[in-house]
Structure formats: C-alpha cells, structure tokens
Amino acid sequence: MKKLCFIFIYFLLASLYGQEVIPLYPGIAPGSENWTWEEKTAGANTGNSMVYNVTKPTLTYYRAPENIRSGAVMLVAPGGAFHILSIENEGNKVAEFLNGLGIDAFVLKYRLSHIYGQDPMQELFGLMSDFKKLDSINTPTVAFATQDGIRALSLIHEMSEMKGFDTGKIGMMGFSAGATLTMCVLMSAEQKLKPSIVAPFYLYKPAVIGKTFPEKQTPMFIAVASDDGLKFVPHSIELYNEWMGKAQPTELHIYESGNHGFGMQPKGTASDQWPSDFTSWLKQRKWLK
C-alpha cells in the first residue's frame, strides 16, 4: 500500500510540474525533522541557476528519446560544497547530455547545510577559505546526503520494471561535492544497490565516508583540470591509485585547463573535451545503443 501511494504521488507531481519530480521520502526526510528553513534558488535568469537550503530531497527524471534509449540510467549529483547545488551546469544540462546518448537520467537534489544569509555564494566563499571548518560544518550533512543518494538508487531499482531500466546498468556521476557524494554512496550502499559504474569529477576526497568496496567490477571515469583552483587534483590521483590497487577498471583524465566547476559549460579550455571522452568510455562499457 505504501509503495502504491508513493507511485501515486510521483505521477501527481509529474502532472503538476510538467516534469517527473519524485520526492525521496513520503514525508519529512529522516533526521531533518527540525529543518524549518525555506529552499531557495539563485541565478535563475543567468542560465546557471543554483539551489540552496534543500530540506526536501527529490529526483528529477529525464527520459531519453525512445529511438536511441538503451535502458541504461544515470544518477547525477550536482556539486556546491554541500551548501548549494549547481543544478543547471552540473545537473539538468548533464541529464540532457546523457539523454542525447540514449541514457535515462535522474538529477538528485540532496539535503544541504543551511545558508543563513541572502547571498549564498558570498557565504560559501567565506567558508571555503578554511576547509577544516567547512568539513566540520558539513559532517552531518554528508551523512544525510549519502542517505539520500542510497535512497535514490533504491527508488530507481524499484521503478526499473515500470520504466524499462536495465538494472545491470544503473550508474552514478557527480561533480565536486557531488563527486564526494558519489563515492560516499558507492562505499556505503549495500552491495545490491551499489552503482554499476561511477564517474567522479573534480572530487573532494577527504569528506568521503563509507568503507565497503564493491564486490563486482565497477568501472570508474575520473576527471579533473590541472589548474583546478581548489587544488583538488591530488584527490583524483589518489582515488585512481586506490581503485587500480583494487584491480578495478579505471580511467583518469587530467585536463590541462578548465579550473574547478567546469561541468557542462563550454569554456574554450581542455575540459571541453570531457563529454567526448566520456561518450567513448560509455561505448566501451556497452552502455549506448
């Protein structure tokens, strides 16, 4: 009965908003019952909108065109230091790119640490001058976001028959904090829910939680720019070495330029090459029709 009610809510939201927006939980997200602040959006008119103060995590479903649809599905986690979500550049536009390859996509809007002021970017930049302080603030949020990511994968598995997903091709990719979350989910989820491939972009590794490596072969595509302004390159190299040490299929791309947060934004830098490289990698994995 609970599952039927949840599916009803799912289709109701789809009809109301014109997109298939799926709440992760039937009610209040467990653990954030006292989160009373209001979700907000910034930069909506810039083409690079950001969401902050998320208390009600959701999935937004992007379905690939039927003529190229492969049955593969990707969970996409935008970044933003667990305080904001770069929902366009690292979320919706990524989903649209995946749809163009024939892959269904879900953009994960996960719970975030509270932004107190009216200027989320200014507040965030102030916090990012001290990563130890930022990590201490984000510690409980990372745990909640990991819970949200695992819940999202569980829901995708539940709707796989209805939606025509290949349960052997459910992957996850993320950017910056979203890459951290991708690794948290991979290392924390039970074996049957672990994504079958993962792609962390400009990962921040110190905040990753979870210690359970996948038992199955889990190909990984890692990408970062050499001129990353947050100096995250060593984190990607460390992850690559760790994954190679587990005899896991791994590919590392360190682009000469692109800085941090390149996402889907064409910048005229080497990082513009990643969608092509990623497409080739997915073809090798037989993820495309």
C-alpha positions in Angstrom: 0.0 0.0 0.0 2.8 2.4 0.9 4.5 1.8 -2.4 1.3 2.4 -4.3 0.8 5.7 -2.5 4.3 6.7 -3.3 3.8 6.0 -7.0 0.6 8.0 -7.0 2.4 11.0 -5.5 5.1 10.5 -8.2 2.6 10.8 -11.1 0.7 13.7 -9.4 3.9 15.7 -9.1 4.7 14.9 -12.7 1.4 16.3 -13.9 1.6 19.4 -11.7 5.1 20.5 -12.7 5.4 19.2 -16.2 8.4 17.2 -15.2 8.7 13.9 -13.3 9.8 15.2 -9.9 9.9 12.4 -7.3 10.2 13.0 -3.6 12.7 10.7 -2.0 10.6 10.2 1.1 6.8 10.0 1.7 7.1 12.7 4.4 9.9 14.6 6.1 13.3 13.3 5.4 14.5 11.2 8.3 16.9 13.2 10.5 16.0 16.6 9.4 12.6 17.0 11.1 13.7 20.3 12.7 15.0 21.9 9.5 12.5 24.7 9.1 14.3 26.9 6.6 12.9 27.5 3.1 14.5 26.2 -0.1 15.6 29.0 -2.5 17.0 29.4 -6.0 19.7 31.9 -7.1 20.8 32.9 -10.5 17.6 31.7 -12.2 17.9 34.2 -15.0 21.6 33.6 -15.7 21.3 30.1 -17.3 23.3 28.7 -14.4 20.7 28.5 -11.5 21.7 27.3 -8.1 19.5 25.8 -5.3 20.2 26.1 -1.6 18.6 25.3 1.8 17.3 22.0 0.5 15.3 20.2 3.2 13.1 18.0 0.9 15.3 15.9 -1.4 14.0 14.9 -4.8 14.8 13.2 -8.0 14.0 14.8 -11.4 13.6 12.3 -14.2 14.9 12.9 -17.7 13.9 10.2 -20.1 15.9 9.6 -23.2 14.3 9.5 -26.7 12.8 6.2 -27.4 14.6 5.6 -30.7 18.0 5.7 -29.0 17.1 4.7 -25.5 19.5 2.0 -24.3 17.9 1.0 -20.9 20.9 2.4 -19.0 20.2 5.0 -16.3 22.5 7.5 -14.5 22.0 9.2 -11.2 23.5 12.7 -11.4 24.7 14.6 -8.3 25.5 18.3 -8.7 28.2 20.0 -6.6 28.4 23.1 -4.4 30.3 22.2 -1.2 27.2 20.7 0.4 25.8 24.2 0.7 24.4 24.9 -2.7 23.6 22.8 -5.8 24.9 23.9 -9.3 21.6 22.5 -10.5 21.9 23.6 -14.2 25.6 23.3 -15.1 26.2 20.1 -13.1 22.7 18.7 -13.1 20.0 19.4 -15.6 22.4 20.0 -18.5 24.3 16.8 -17.7 21.0 14.9 -17.8 20.2 16.4 -21.2 23.6 15.4 -22.5 23.0 11.8 -21.2 19.6 11.8 -22.8 21.2 12.6 -26.1 23.3 9.4 -25.8 20.2 7.3 -25.1 20.7 7.2 -21.3 17.9 8.0 -18.9 19.0 10.3 -16.1 17.9 11.4 -12.6 19.1 14.7 -11.1 19.5 14.3 -7.4 18.6 17.3 -5.2 20.0 16.2 -1.9 20.0 17.8 1.5 22.4 20.7 2.2 23.9 22.6 5.0 22.0 25.7 6.0 22.8 29.0 4.3 21.9 31.8 6.7 22.3 35.0 4.6 20.8 36.3 1.5 23.9 35.8 -0.7 24.7 32.1 -0.9 27.8 32.4 -3.0 29.4 35.0 -0.7 28.6 33.0 2.4 30.0 29.8 0.7 33.2 31.5 -0.5 33.8 32.7 3.1 33.6 29.2 4.4 35.8 27.7 1.7 38.8 29.7 2.9 39.1 27.1 5.7 38.3 23.5 4.6 38.7 22.1 8.1 35.9 24.3 9.3 33.8 23.6 6.3 34.2 19.9 6.8 33.2 20.2 10.4 30.0 22.0 9.4 29.3 19.5 6.6 29.9 16.3 8.5 26.2 15.7 9.4 25.1 16.9 6.0 27.3 14.5 4.2 25.7 11.6 6.1 22.2 12.9 5.3 23.2 13.4 1.6 24.6 9.9 1.5 21.3 8.6 2.9 19.5 10.5 0.1 21.8 9.0 -2.6 21.2 5.5 -1.4 17.5 6.1 -1.2 17.6 7.4 -4.7 19.2 4.3 -6.1 16.7 2.2 -4.2 13.8 4.0 -5.8 15.4 3.7 -9.3 15.6 -0.1 -8.8 12.0 -0.1 -7.6 10.7 1.6 -10.7 13.0 -0.3 -13.1 10.4 -2.6 -14.4 7.8 0.1 -14.9 10.3 2.4 -16.6 12.2 -0.2 -18.6 15.6 0.2 -16.9 18.4 -2.3 -17.2 19.2 -3.0 -13.5 22.7 -4.0 -14.5 23.3 -0.5 -15.9 22.5 1.9 -13.1 25.3 4.3 -12.6 26.1 7.4 -10.7 28.2 10.5 -11.5 28.8 13.7 -9.6 30.8 16.9 -9.6 32.9 18.3 -6.7 30.7 17.7 -3.6 28.5 15.6 -6.0 31.6 13.5 -6.7 32.3 13.2 -3.0 28.7 12.1 -2.6 29.0 9.6 -5.5 31.9 8.0 -3.7 30.1 8.1 -0.3 27.2 6.2 -1.9 29.4 3.7 -3.7 31.3 2.9 -0.4 28.2 3.0 1.9 25.4 1.3 0.0 24.7 -2.4 0.3 26.2 -4.5 -2.5 22.9 -4.9 -4.4 22.4 -1.1 -4.6 25.9 -0.1 -5.4 26.1 1.7 -8.9 27.5 -0.4 -11.7 29.7 2.4 -12.9 30.7 5.7 -11.4 32.2 9.0 -12.6 33.5 11.5 -10.0 34.5 14.8 -11.5 36.9 17.1 -9.5 36.5 15.0 -6.4 37.0 16.3 -2.8 38.2 13.1 -1.3 38.7 13.9 2.5 34.9 14.1 3.1 34.2 10.7 1.6 32.5 8.3 4.1 32.0 4.5 3.8 34.5 1.7 3.7 32.8 -1.1 1.8 34.3 -1.7 -1.6 32.1 -3.1 -4.3 32.4 -6.9 -4.8 31.7 -6.6 -8.5 33.8 -4.9 -11.2 32.8 -1.2 -11.1 34.4 0.8 -13.9 35.3 4.4 -12.9 35.8 7.5 -15.0 37.7 10.2 -13.1 38.1 13.8 -14.4 39.7 17.0 -13.2 41.6 20.0 -14.5 45.3 20.6 -13.8 44.5 24.3 -13.0 41.8 23.4 -10.5 41.6 26.5 -8.3 40.7 24.5 -5.2 43.8 22.2 -5.8 41.7 19.0 -5.9 43.9 17.2 -8.5 45.8 15.1 -5.9 42.4 13.7 -4.7 41.6 12.3 -8.1 45.1 10.8 -8.4 44.8 9.2 -5.0 41.4 7.8 -6.0 42.8 6.4 -9.2 45.7 4.7 -7.5 43.3 3.3 -4.8 41.0 1.9 -7.5 43.8 0.5 -9.5 45.1 -1.2 -6.3 41.7 -3.0 -6.1 42.2 -4.2 -9.7 39.1 -2.2 -10.8 38.8 -0.8 -14.3 39.7 2.8 -14.0 40.3 5.8 -16.4 41.8 9.1 -15.2 41.6 12.4 -17.3 43.6 15.4 -16.0 42.8 18.1 -18.5 45.3 20.9 -18.9 42.8 23.7 -18.2 39.2 24.1 -17.1 39.6 25.2 -13.5 37.1 24.0 -10.9 33.4 23.5 -11.7 33.6 23.3 -15.5 30.6 20.9 -15.7 28.7 21.2 -19.0 29.8 24.9 -19.5 31.9 25.3 -22.7 34.9 27.4 -21.6 37.3 27.1 -24.6 39.5 25.0 -22.3 40.8 21.5 -22.5 38.0 20.4 -20.1 35.5 20.9 -23.0 36.8 17.5 -24.3 35.3 15.5 -21.4 31.8 14.8 -22.9 33.5 13.3 -25.9 35.9 11.2 -23.8 33.0 10.2 -21.5 30.9 9.1 -24.5 33.8 6.9 -25.8 34.2 5.4 -22.4 30.4 4.6 -22.2 30.6 3.0 -25.6 33.4 0.7 -24.3 31.2 -0.2 -21.4 28.4 -1.0 -23.9 26.1 1.5 -22.3 24.9 3.0 -25.6 22.5 1.5 -28.1 
